[in-house]
Structures are given as C-alpha cells and as structure tokens.
C-alpha cells in the first residue's frame, strides 16, 4: 500500500509494517534507511502528500500575504517544528505564488495520468 506520513509511523516502529520505498524524490529524514523508488530502479514515481491553505477566489492580496506570513511564522516555531518532525512531516513553506504554481502543475500532471489510464 501507499500511505502518507504520519499514519504508518507507529506500525513501522512496532515492526508490524516494513517500509519498502519512498515515492518522493528524496529519502525522508524520519526513515533515512528507506530508499526512494528511483534509487531502487523505478524512476518517475514521484508522488507526495501535501497540505496547504487555500481561500476563496478573489481573496484580497493583503489577507493572502498576512495568512502566508502567519503560517510561515508558526512553522518556524521550534515547538511546532519538533512536533511535525516527530510525525515525519517536512514543511516547505513558500510564497502564495509558488503554491499556486505547484497546484497548477499537479492538476495538469494528474489530468495526464487519468487520461492515460482511460480505455
């Protein structure tokens, strides 16, 4: 199965599951001994889970920037960073524009995947 963090961590720690590979482009800090699928000869399987904040279309720019600044500030707090690290969540805060571009890229990519999968 494919699962995103932090769900499988307790099962891995208890020995109930064994991680076979990481679907992203790099190894996870929480699972440094688990190679990526690309390292194992399966390139092109680049699937990541992500969380982000979105708002209604037309949200005023000043509100977008304020929300972004507050989220970045919270992610920089050592206590939150430690909690996220224990859950194997690696934040990658960025600009609203970068996140928008990422969403656009992912939508296009998965649209192509779905189109290829149709009979």
Backbone bond lengths (Angstrom), bond angles and torsions (degrees), N, CA, C in turn:
res aa  C-N    CA-C-N  psi(-1)  N-CA   C-N-CA  omega(-1)  CA-C   N-CA-C  phi
1 X - - - 1.442 - - 1.522 109.50 -
2 X 1.298 116.16 159.04 1.453 122.20 172.73 1.519 106.58 -108.67
3 X 1.307 116.46 130.57 1.456 121.46 -179.10 1.514 109.27 -139.84
4 X 1.317 115.55 148.61 1.456 119.44 178.47 1.517 110.00 -98.01
5 X 1.309 114.24 158.76 1.455 120.51 179.24 1.519 109.35 -74.86
6 X 1.298 118.95 148.24 1.451 129.30 10.68 1.530 114.58 -98.76
7 X 1.328 117.58 4.00 1.456 121.67 -173.41 1.518 117.63 -44.61
8 X 1.323 119.16 -50.29 1.463 119.09 -174.94 1.530 115.65 -80.36
9 X 1.329 118.06 -10.19 1.469 119.62 -174.14 1.529 114.08 -53.41
10 X 1.337 120.53 -48.40 1.468 118.47 -179.19 1.528 112.38 -63.47
11 X 1.322 116.68 -33.97 1.467 120.59 -179.77 1.529 111.42 -72.23
12 X 1.333 115.89 -35.21 1.465 119.77 175.06 1.522 110.04 -66.74
13 X 1.327 115.87 -44.13 1.467 120.53 -179.30 1.522 111.48 -63.79
14 X 1.321 117.15 -34.10 1.464 121.32 -179.00 1.529 112.19 -83.03
15 X 1.325 116.53 -5.14 1.464 119.42 -179.26 1.514 113.68 78.73
16 X 1.324 117.82 12.20 1.466 121.35 179.37 1.525 111.74 -80.56
17 X 1.311 115.54 -23.91 1.463 121.99 177.11 1.520 109.14 -130.82
18 X 1.330 114.75 156.53 1.459 120.63 174.77 1.520 107.65 -126.67
19 X 1.297 116.72 124.28 1.461 121.30 178.89 1.524 108.79 -75.43
20 X 1.322 115.73 128.01 1.460 120.66 -178.52 1.524 112.93 -98.74
21 X 1.315 116.23 -27.54 1.458 118.39 -178.40 1.508 111.57 -173.37
22 X 1.318 114.59 162.20 1.453 123.37 178.39 1.517 107.37 -109.20
23 X 1.336 116.69 132.69 1.459 119.87 -175.97 1.524 114.03 -83.32
24 X 1.303 118.10 -12.33 1.463 120.60 -178.84 1.512 112.43 -83.30
25 X 1.330 115.98 -177.52 1.461 120.56 -176.60 1.525 114.80 -78.00
26 X 1.346 117.32 -11.97 1.467 119.20 179.82 1.520 109.83 -142.84
27 X 1.325 115.00 160.42 1.462 120.14 177.80 1.528 109.87 -65.63
28 X 1.322 114.63 154.15 1.461 119.99 177.68 1.522 110.12 -87.57
29 X 1.319 115.88 140.28 1.468 120.16 178.53 1.524 110.81 -59.28
30 X 1.327 117.30 -33.61 1.465 120.85 -178.68 1.529 112.38 -75.76
31 X 1.325 116.99 -19.49 1.468 121.93 -179.50 1.529 109.46 -131.71
32 X 1.318 117.66 62.53 1.469 119.94 -172.21 1.529 114.51 -65.24
33 X 1.311 117.71 -20.63 1.466 120.44 -179.53 1.530 113.00 -90.97
34 X 1.319 116.82 -0.92 1.465 120.63 179.79 1.528 108.03 -96.77
35 X 1.328 116.66 114.01 1.470 119.34 -177.50 1.530 112.09 -73.48
36 X 1.318 114.56 158.75 1.463 119.17 173.78 1.531 107.92 -71.69
37 X 1.323 116.11 162.16 1.460 119.52 176.25 1.526 110.09 -65.25
38 X 1.338 116.97 -34.47 1.466 120.10 177.95 1.525 110.70 -62.14
39 X 1.335 116.86 -40.28 1.463 120.32 177.70 1.525 111.57 -62.21
40 X 1.325 116.11 -24.14 1.461 121.28 -177.84 1.525 112.35 -95.87
41 X 1.336 116.42 11.90 1.459 119.73 176.43 1.515 114.68 92.89
42 X 1.324 117.48 13.28 1.458 121.16 178.92 1.530 109.81 -119.88
43 X 1.325 116.96 70.60 1.468 119.35 -178.33 1.526 111.37 -70.47
44 X 1.317 115.56 159.16 1.457 120.59 174.04 1.519 114.96 90.39
45 X 1.326 117.10 -3.18 1.463 119.49 176.83 1.518 106.77 -97.50
46 X 1.308 114.88 86.04 1.463 121.27 -176.85 1.519 107.75 -116.22
47 X 1.318 115.81 90.42 1.457 121.99 -177.14 1.519 107.81 -124.93
48 X 1.305 116.08 123.49 1.453 121.13 -179.28 1.518 110.07 -127.34
49 X 1.296 115.59 148.73 1.460 120.69 170.04 1.514 107.25 -88.64
50 X 1.297 116.38 148.68 1.451 118.70 177.51 1.519 108.87 -146.83
51 X 1.289 114.13 153.61 1.459 122.56 173.63 1.504 106.72 -126.29
52 X 1.296 116.03 144.28 1.448 119.09 177.95 1.512 110.30 -158.53
53 X 1.303 115.12 169.36 1.453 121.82 177.93 1.519 108.59 -104.67
54 X 1.321 115.84 132.12 1.459 121.40 175.46 1.522 107.62 -130.14
55 X 1.297 115.73 160.55 1.459 121.15 179.27 1.513 109.56 -137.23
56 X 1.303 115.98 178.94 1.462 119.57 -179.59 1.530 111.18 -66.95
57 X 1.322 115.28 151.05 1.464 120.20 176.32 1.525 109.00 -56.69
58 X 1.301 116.07 140.17 1.454 120.75 178.30 1.516 114.63 82.80
59 X 1.334 116.87 9.74 1.465 119.91 177.40 1.532 108.00 -58.45
60 X 1.318 118.15 129.85 1.468 119.43 -177.29 1.540 112.21 -55.64
61 X 1.302 114.94 140.02 1.473 122.32 -176.34 1.525 112.22 -56.03
62 X 1.324 117.60 -39.93 1.456 119.25 -178.92 1.526 111.30 -64.18
63 X 1.316 117.50 -33.55 1.472 120.45 177.45 1.525 110.00 -71.48
64 X 1.317 116.93 -42.06 1.470 121.07 177.75 1.526 109.99 -57.96
65 X 1.305 116.21 -48.19 1.467 120.21 -178.71 1.522 111.67 -65.41
66 X 1.316 117.57 -38.09 1.472 120.56 178.67 1.522 110.27 -65.52
67 X 1.336 117.32 -45.96 1.464 120.62 178.40 1.528 110.72 -60.51
68 X 1.322 116.40 -43.42 1.463 120.42 179.08 1.525 111.02 -61.13
69 X 1.323 116.54 -44.00 1.469 120.51 -179.76 1.529 110.73 -63.94
70 X 1.318 117.65 -40.43 1.460 120.93 -179.19 1.528 111.68 -68.70
71 X 1.315 116.93 -39.39 1.474 120.32 177.65 1.525 109.46 -65.44
72 X 1.313 117.57 -44.88 1.468 121.16 178.22 1.528 111.02 -60.53
73 X 1.330 115.84 -40.93 1.464 121.04 178.76 1.536 109.78 -62.67
74 X 1.319 117.18 -45.47 1.470 120.77 -179.99 1.531 110.64 -63.05
75 X 1.331 116.99 -42.76 1.469 120.18 -179.03 1.529 112.24 -66.21
76 X 1.314 116.98 -21.77 1.463 121.01 179.55 1.530 112.41 -83.73
77 X 1.325 117.08 -10.81 1.462 120.03 -179.58 1.528 109.76 -70.83
78 X 1.324 117.45 128.93 1.471 121.00 -176.49 1.529 114.34 -55.39
79 X 1.321 116.96 -38.79 1.469 119.45 -178.54 1.536 111.17 -64.31
80 X 1.315 117.42 -45.90 1.466 120.55 178.28 1.526 110.24 -67.05
81 X 1.315 117.22 -41.64 1.465 120.51 178.70 1.525 110.64 -58.37
82 X 1.327 117.21 -39.74 1.469 121.04 179.36 1.520 111.48 -66.88
83 X 1.325 116.75 -41.57 1.471 120.54 178.91 1.530 109.70 -62.77
84 X 1.310 116.29 -47.05 1.465 120.01 -179.88 1.527 111.18 -62.96
85 X 1.318 117.13 -40.16 1.464 120.75 178.89 1.523 110.84 -62.13
86 X 1.332 117.33 -41.00 1.471 120.18 178.36 1.526 111.19 -63.16
87 X 1.320 116.67 -26.06 1.456 121.44 179.89 1.535 111.64 -94.58
88 X 1.337 116.41 7.41 1.467 123.07 -179.71 1.520 112.09 61.18
89 X 1.312 116.41 32.25 1.457 121.67 176.80 1.516 107.47 -101.88
90 X 1.324 116.10 122.41 1.454 121.91 -177.67 1.530 109.09 -108.90
91 X 1.318 117.23 97.25 1.469 119.44 -178.86 1.524 111.63 -63.62
92 X 1.307 114.49 148.52 1.463 120.25 174.58 1.523 107.79 -138.23
93 X 1.338 115.49 71.16 1.464 118.55 -178.37 1.523 110.99 -64.89
94 X 1.299 114.44 146.60 1.452 119.66 179.81 1.511 109.77 -154.95
95 X 1.287 115.46 -162.52 1.458 121.07 -178.38 1.529 110.51 -84.36
96 X 1.326 116.31 159.40 1.467 118.71 174.17 1.534 111.63 -59.01
97 X 1.321 116.57 -35.52 1.467 120.14 179.87 1.530 111.30 -66.22
98 X 1.318 116.33 -42.02 1.464 119.76 179.23 1.526 110.87 -64.24
99 X 1.322 116.99 -40.85 1.462 120.06 178.88 1.524 110.38 -66.36
100 X 1.330 117.10 -41.87 1.464 120.76 177.03 1.522 111.78 -60.40
101 X 1.323 116.40 -42.15 1.468 120.73 178.39 1.519 110.26 -64.64
102 X 1.333 116.80 -39.99 1.470 120.66 178.37 1.530 110.49 -62.65
103 X 1.329 117.27 -44.90 1.462 120.34 179.11 1.526 111.40 -61.56
104 X 1.322 116.42 -41.40 1.467 120.93 178.38 1.525 110.50 -62.83
105 X 1.328 115.92 -44.64 1.471 121.38 179.58 1.525 110.38 -62.48
106 X 1.326 117.29 -46.51 1.468 120.77 -179.09 1.529 111.56 -64.01
107 X 1.329 117.38 -40.87 1.461 120.43 178.97 1.526 110.60 -61.30
108 X 1.324 116.86 -43.84 1.467 120.87 178.95 1.527 110.74 -64.94
109 X 1.320 116.37 -42.21 1.464 120.21 -178.67 1.523 111.26 -62.85
110 X 1.331 116.81 -47.58 1.459 119.65 -177.43 1.524 112.27 -73.08
111 X 1.329 117.27 -25.04 1.463 120.24 173.47 1.530 109.55 -64.81
112 X 1.340 116.09 -41.03 1.469 120.25 177.33 1.522 111.21 -65.38
113 X 1.327 117.03 -42.06 1.452 120.75 178.92 1.524 109.95 -60.88
114 X 1.334 117.09 -45.61 1.464 121.30 -179.75 1.533 110.64 -63.74
115 X 1.324 117.00 -40.01 1.470 120.55 -179.53 1.525 110.79 -64.43
116 X 1.330 117.15 -39.52 1.470 120.78 179.21 1.520 112.02 -69.28
117 X 1.328 116.29 -26.75 1.462 120.51 -177.39 1.527 112.35 -82.02
118 X 1.301 117.45 -17.01 1.484 120.89 179.84 1.514 109.28 -71.59
119 X 1.324 114.94 141.79 1.485 118.38 176.70 1.506 112.03 -72.08
